[in-house]
């Protein structure tokens, strides 16, 4: 048996019982069938939000379970250390929102049974691997210690191993996606992945340049976050036979949703709590990232105030002081309002769809984004 880990044929047996509720809460059971202690301890935290998200995922519960099985099967290796790394990536990946967007978009156009097609499940798993790879690389760049209430890969194994793990996920995602048999869908995923990397490079190029204008910020967040959501929706529409205008419209929905998601994420990095959000906070300030609240605040201050605020930002450690200034200028509220504009545009599109369960979930997902606390 070949030992090459990327195309390894040996896969662990999927753990039974990973329900939609477990997926959205992050309480997915590892192969030892034991929940990590920190996950068990927080089992009652944010239960209302998790229950709401589970209901939104309900129309695609069965195909999402299939996506989860593919992820668990593919993210394994006969090399014990590699297997440990891959299982970690599977556990901390996220709420599976991108595969859900792919499945809901497909179901909103086609009959529900169409989403039983394995090509959708494979592309859903592939897009989740890409997303997880970006999270692992982000944690390295941000020097973050916590993700999904668990130590990050870089906190456990160091930056070198984490970069290699992210690279593995990127490459293996295209191997899994190729099994779908859709070159067009794979091409769309590749194009979105390139934009994600370009957006991350632009963000790092502009690190410390707090006085960029909003257009630069939106260019960055559209590429690094929203394009993968747009690709998920477009691929879902494409794989069920949607026409060009439908694919474009679903991509626009995903893009607006992704922008709203990132803006709220930027707000939570400033005013959230580590307990609720489940990851290291304040990393945007620490890494000198100009997020929307900061850009707005700098525009509203006088020259002297701006100089003082820039000194706080360049110090990168006094989050409380920064938040007081951001609140005093209404910059946190402003960012939330902009997020609401994008979420409302996504919601309006979803309301224009034929009335079915999938469309209703797409409507409510746009609303849910604005209610996030984690």
C-alpha positions as CSV (number, residue, x, y, z in Angstrom):
1,X,0.0,0.0,0.0
2,X,1.4,3.4,-1.0
3,X,2.2,5.7,1.8
4,X,1.6,9.0,-0.1
5,X,-0.8,10.8,2.2
6,X,-2.6,13.1,-0.3
7,X,-3.9,10.2,-2.4
8,X,-4.0,7.7,0.4
9,X,-6.6,5.0,0.0
10,X,-6.8,4.1,3.7
11,X,-9.5,6.1,5.5
12,X,-10.9,5.9,9.0
13,X,-14.4,4.6,9.4
14,X,-16.9,7.6,9.7
15,X,-18.1,8.1,13.3
16,X,-21.8,7.6,13.4
17,X,-24.2,10.1,15.0
18,X,-22.8,13.5,13.9
19,X,-26.0,15.3,13.5
20,X,-26.7,18.8,12.1
21,X,-26.8,20.1,15.6
22,X,-23.4,18.7,16.4
23,X,-22.0,20.1,13.1
24,X,-23.2,23.7,13.7
25,X,-22.1,23.6,17.4
26,X,-18.7,22.2,16.6
27,X,-19.4,19.2,18.9
28,X,-18.4,16.7,16.2
29,X,-17.1,13.6,17.8
30,X,-13.5,12.5,17.0
31,X,-12.6,9.0,16.2
32,X,-12.0,8.1,19.8
33,X,-15.7,9.0,20.3
34,X,-14.8,11.4,23.1
35,X,-15.6,15.1,23.1
36,X,-12.6,17.3,24.0
37,X,-13.0,18.6,27.6
38,X,-13.3,22.3,26.5
39,X,-16.1,21.4,24.1
40,X,-18.1,19.5,26.7
41,X,-17.7,22.4,29.2
42,X,-19.2,24.8,26.8
43,X,-22.1,22.5,25.6
44,X,-24.7,24.9,27.0
45,X,-23.2,28.1,25.7
46,X,-25.0,29.7,22.7
47,X,-27.5,26.9,22.5
48,X,-30.2,29.1,21.2
49,X,-28.1,30.3,18.3
50,X,-27.0,26.8,17.5
51,X,-30.6,25.5,17.5
52,X,-31.6,28.3,15.2
53,X,-28.8,27.5,12.8
54,X,-29.6,23.8,12.9
55,X,-33.2,24.7,11.8
56,X,-31.8,26.7,8.9
57,X,-29.7,23.7,7.9
58,X,-32.6,21.3,8.2
59,X,-33.7,21.2,4.5
60,X,-30.2,19.9,3.6
61,X,-29.6,17.8,6.7
62,X,-29.2,14.5,4.8
63,X,-26.8,15.8,2.1
64,X,-24.9,17.7,4.7
65,X,-24.4,14.5,6.7
66,X,-23.0,13.0,3.4
67,X,-20.6,16.0,3.1
68,X,-19.5,15.4,6.7
69,X,-18.8,11.7,6.0
70,X,-16.7,12.6,3.0
71,X,-14.7,15.1,5.0
72,X,-14.1,12.6,7.8
73,X,-13.2,9.9,5.3
74,X,-10.9,12.1,3.2
75,X,-9.2,13.9,6.1
76,X,-7.4,10.8,7.4
77,X,-4.1,9.0,6.8
78,X,-2.3,5.8,7.6
79,X,0.6,7.9,8.9
80,X,-0.4,8.5,12.6
81,X,1.0,12.1,13.0
82,X,-0.6,13.2,9.7
83,X,-3.8,11.6,10.7
84,X,-3.8,13.5,14.0
85,X,-3.3,16.8,12.0
86,X,-6.1,16.0,9.6
87,X,-8.5,15.1,12.3
88,X,-7.7,18.4,14.0
89,X,-8.5,20.2,10.8
90,X,-11.8,18.3,10.4
91,X,-12.8,19.1,14.0
92,X,-12.0,22.9,14.0
93,X,-13.2,23.6,10.4
94,X,-16.3,25.6,11.2
95,X,-20.1,25.6,11.0
96,X,-20.0,24.2,7.4
97,X,-21.8,27.3,6.1
98,X,-20.2,27.1,2.7
99,X,-21.3,23.5,1.9
100,X,-24.7,24.5,3.3
101,X,-24.9,27.5,0.9
102,X,-23.9,25.2,-2.0
103,X,-26.6,22.6,-1.1
104,X,-29.4,25.2,-0.4
105,X,-28.6,27.0,-3.6
106,X,-29.0,23.8,-5.5
107,X,-32.2,22.9,-3.7
108,X,-33.7,26.3,-4.2
109,X,-33.6,25.7,-8.0
110,X,-34.1,22.0,-8.3
111,X,-36.1,19.3,-6.6
112,X,-34.9,18.3,-3.2
113,X,-33.9,14.8,-4.3
114,X,-31.4,16.5,-6.7
115,X,-29.2,17.4,-3.7
116,X,-28.7,13.7,-3.1
117,X,-26.4,13.7,-6.1
118,X,-22.9,12.9,-4.9
119,X,-21.2,15.5,-7.1
120,X,-22.8,18.2,-4.9
121,X,-21.5,16.5,-1.8
122,X,-18.0,16.2,-3.1
123,X,-17.9,19.8,-4.1
124,X,-19.3,20.8,-0.7
125,X,-16.5,18.9,1.0
126,X,-13.9,20.4,-1.3
127,X,-15.1,24.0,-0.6
128,X,-15.0,23.3,3.1
129,X,-11.5,22.0,2.8
130,X,-10.4,25.3,1.1
131,X,-12.1,27.3,3.8
132,X,-10.4,25.3,6.6
133,X,-7.1,25.7,4.9
134,X,-7.5,29.5,4.9
135,X,-8.4,29.4,8.6
136,X,-5.3,27.5,9.4
137,X,-3.1,29.9,7.4
138,X,-4.9,32.8,9.0
139,X,-4.2,31.5,12.5
140,X,-0.5,31.4,11.6
141,X,-0.5,34.9,10.2
142,X,-2.5,36.3,13.1
143,X,-0.5,34.3,15.7
144,X,-3.9,33.1,17.1
145,X,-4.0,30.5,19.8
146,X,-7.6,29.6,19.8
147,X,-10.2,28.6,17.2
148,X,-13.6,27.0,17.8
149,X,-12.7,26.8,21.5
150,X,-9.7,24.6,20.7
151,X,-6.0,25.3,20.4
152,X,-5.1,26.3,16.9
153,X,-2.8,24.0,14.9
154,X,0.0,26.5,15.2
155,X,-0.5,26.7,19.0
156,X,-0.2,22.9,19.1
157,X,2.4,22.1,16.5
158,X,4.0,25.3,15.4
159,X,3.9,27.4,12.3
160,X,5.9,25.1,10.0
161,X,3.5,22.2,10.5
162,X,0.5,24.4,10.3
163,X,1.5,25.9,6.9
164,X,2.0,22.4,5.6
165,X,-1.3,21.3,6.9
166,X,-3.0,24.2,5.2
167,X,-1.2,23.4,1.9
168,X,-2.3,19.8,2.2
169,X,-5.9,20.8,2.6
170,X,-5.7,23.2,-0.4
171,X,-4.3,20.5,-2.7
172,X,-6.5,17.7,-1.4
173,X,-9.6,19.9,-1.9
174,X,-9.0,19.9,-5.7
175,X,-8.4,16.1,-5.6
176,X,-11.8,15.6,-3.9
177,X,-13.5,18.2,-6.1
178,X,-12.2,16.5,-9.3
179,X,-14.2,13.4,-8.3
180,X,-17.4,15.4,-8.9
181,X,-16.7,15.2,-12.7
182,X,-17.5,18.8,-13.2
183,X,-14.6,20.7,-14.7
184,X,-16.7,23.9,-14.7
185,X,-17.4,23.7,-11.0
186,X,-13.8,22.9,-10.2
187,X,-12.7,25.9,-12.3
188,X,-15.0,28.1,-10.3
189,X,-13.6,26.8,-7.1
190,X,-10.1,27.4,-8.3
191,X,-10.8,30.9,-9.4
192,X,-12.4,31.7,-6.0
193,X,-9.4,30.2,-4.2
194,X,-7.0,32.4,-6.1
195,X,-9.0,35.4,-5.1
196,X,-9.0,34.3,-1.5
197,X,-5.2,34.2,-1.6
198,X,-5.0,37.5,-3.4
199,X,-7.2,39.1,-0.8
200,X,-5.1,37.8,2.0
201,X,-1.9,39.2,0.3
202,X,-3.5,42.6,-0.1
203,X,-4.6,42.7,3.5
204,X,-1.0,41.9,4.6
205,X,0.4,44.5,2.2
206,X,-1.9,47.1,3.8
207,X,-1.1,46.0,7.4
208,X,-0.4,49.1,9.4
209,X,-1.9,51.4,6.8
210,X,-4.9,52.3,8.9
211,X,-6.0,55.3,6.7
212,X,-6.9,53.3,3.6
213,X,-10.4,54.1,2.2
214,X,-13.4,51.9,2.4
215,X,-13.0,50.8,-1.3
216,X,-9.8,49.0,-0.5
217,X,-11.3,47.4,2.6
218,X,-14.2,46.0,0.6
219,X,-11.9,44.8,-2.2
220,X,-10.0,42.8,0.5
221,X,-13.0,41.3,2.3
222,X,-14.8,40.5,-1.0
223,X,-11.8,38.5,-2.1
224,X,-10.7,36.9,1.1
225,X,-14.1,36.0,2.5
226,X,-17.0,36.7,0.2
227,X,-15.8,35.1,-3.0
228,X,-15.7,31.6,-1.5
229,X,-19.3,32.1,-0.3
230,X,-20.2,33.3,-3.8
231,X,-18.5,30.3,-5.4
232,X,-20.4,28.0,-3.1
233,X,-23.7,29.4,-4.2
234,X,-22.8,29.5,-7.8
235,X,-21.5,26.0,-7.9
236,X,-24.7,24.8,-6.2
237,X,-26.8,26.5,-8.9
238,X,-24.5,25.2,-11.6
239,X,-24.5,21.6,-10.6
240,X,-28.3,21.3,-10.7
241,X,-28.5,22.8,-14.2
242,X,-29.1,26.5,-13.4
243,X,-28.7,28.9,-16.3
244,X,-26.0,31.7,-16.4
245,X,-28.3,34.4,-15.0
246,X,-29.3,32.1,-12.1
247,X,-25.7,31.2,-11.4
248,X,-24.7,34.9,-11.4
249,X,-27.6,35.8,-9.1
250,X,-26.8,33.1,-6.6
251,X,-23.2,34.2,-6.6
252,X,-24.2,37.8,-5.8
253,X,-26.3,36.5,-2.9
254,X,-23.3,34.6,-1.6
255,X,-21.0,37.6,-2.1
256,X,-23.3,39.9,-0.1
257,X,-23.7,37.3,2.6
258,X,-19.9,36.9,2.8
259,X,-19.3,40.6,3.1
260,X,-21.9,41.0,5.8
261,X,-20.3,38.0,7.6
262,X,-16.8,39.4,7.5
263,X,-17.9,42.9,8.7
264,X,-19.6,41.3,11.7
265,X,-16.5,39.1,12.3
266,X,-14.4,42.3,12.3
267,X,-16.8,43.8,14.9
268,X,-16.8,40.7,17.0
269,X,-13.0,40.8,17.0
270,X,-13.3,44.1,18.8
271,X,-16.4,43.8,21.0
272,X,-17.0,40.0,21.3
273,X,-15.9,37.7,24.0
274,X,-13.5,34.8,23.6
275,X,-16.0,32.6,25.4
276,X,-18.8,33.4,22.8
277,X,-16.7,33.7,19.7
278,X,-14.4,30.8,20.5
279,X,-11.2,32.2,19.0
280,X,-8.4,34.6,19.9
281,X,-9.8,38.1,19.8
282,X,-8.1,41.5,19.2
283,X,-5.9,39.9,16.5
284,X,-6.9,42.6,13.9
285,X,-5.5,45.3,16.1
286,X,-2.5,43.2,17.1
287,X,-1.7,42.6,13.4
288,X,-2.5,46.2,12.4
289,X,-5.4,45.4,10.1
290,X,-7.6,48.3,9.0
291,X,-11.2,47.0,9.5
292,X,-14.3,49.0,8.7
293,X,-14.9,50.4,12.2
294,X,-11.4,51.7,12.4
295,X,-11.5,53.2,8.9
296,X,-14.8,55.0,9.7
297,X,-13.5,56.2,13.1
298,X,-10.4,57.7,11.6
299,X,-12.5,59.7,9.0
300,X,-14.6,61.2,11.8
301,X,-11.8,62.4,14.1
302,X,-10.0,65.7,14.1
303,X,-6.3,65.8,13.3
304,X,-5.2,65.7,16.9
305,X,-7.7,63.0,17.8
306,X,-6.6,61.0,14.7
307,X,-3.0,61.2,15.8
308,X,-3.8,59.9,19.2
309,X,-5.9,57.1,17.9
310,X,-3.2,56.1,15.4
311,X,-0.8,55.9,18.3
312,X,-3.2,53.5,20.1
313,X,-3.6,51.4,16.9
314,X,0.1,51.2,16.3
315,X,0.6,50.0,19.8
316,X,-1.8,47.2,18.9
317,X,-2.5,46.0,22.4
318,X,-5.0,48.4,24.1
319,X,-8.3,47.0,22.7
320,X,-10.4,48.5,25.4
321,X,-9.1,52.0,24.7
322,X,-9.7,51.5,20.9
323,X,-13.2,50.2,21.5
324,X,-14.1,53.3,23.6
325,X,-13.0,55.6,20.7
326,X,-14.8,53.5,18.2
327,X,-18.0,53.6,20.2
328,X,-17.7,57.4,20.8
329,X,-17.7,57.9,17.0
330,X,-20.5,55.5,16.3
331,X,-18.1,53.4,14.2
332,X,-19.2,50.0,15.6
333,X,-22.8,50.9,14.8
334,X,-21.8,52.1,11.4
335,X,-20.1,48.8,10.6
336,X,-23.2,46.9,11.7
337,X,-25.4,49.1,9.5
338,X,-23.2,48.4,6.4
339,X,-23.3,44.7,7.2
340,X,-27.1,45.0,7.4
341,X,-27.2,46.7,3.9
342,X,-25.4,43.7,2.4
343,X,-27.5,41.1,4.3
344,X,-30.7,42.9,3.3
345,X,-29.7,42.8,-0.3
346,X,-29.0,39.0,0.0
347,X,-32.3,38.6,1.8
348,X,-34.2,40.4,-0.9
349,X,-32.8,38.1,-3.6
350,X,-33.8,35.0,-1.5
351,X,-37.3,36.4,-1.1
352,X,-37.6,36.6,-4.9
353,X,-37.0,32.8,-5.3
354,X,-39.9,30.3,-5.6
355,X,-41.3,29.6,-2.1
356,X,-39.7,26.4,-0.8
357,X,-37.8,25.3,2.3
358,X,-34.4,26.0,0.8
359,X,-35.3,29.6,-0.2
360,X,-36.7,30.2,3.3
361,X,-33.4,29.0,4.8
362,X,-31.5,31.4,2.5
363,X,-33.7,34.2,3.7
364,X,-33.1,33.4,7.4
365,X,-29.4,32.9,6.9
366,X,-29.1,36.5,5.8
367,X,-30.9,37.5,8.9
368,X,-28.9,35.2,11.1
369,X,-25.6,36.7,10.0
370,X,-26.5,40.0,11.7
371,X,-27.4,38.2,14.9
372,X,-24.1,36.5,15.3
373,X,-22.3,36.5,18.6
374,X,-19.8,33.8,17.5
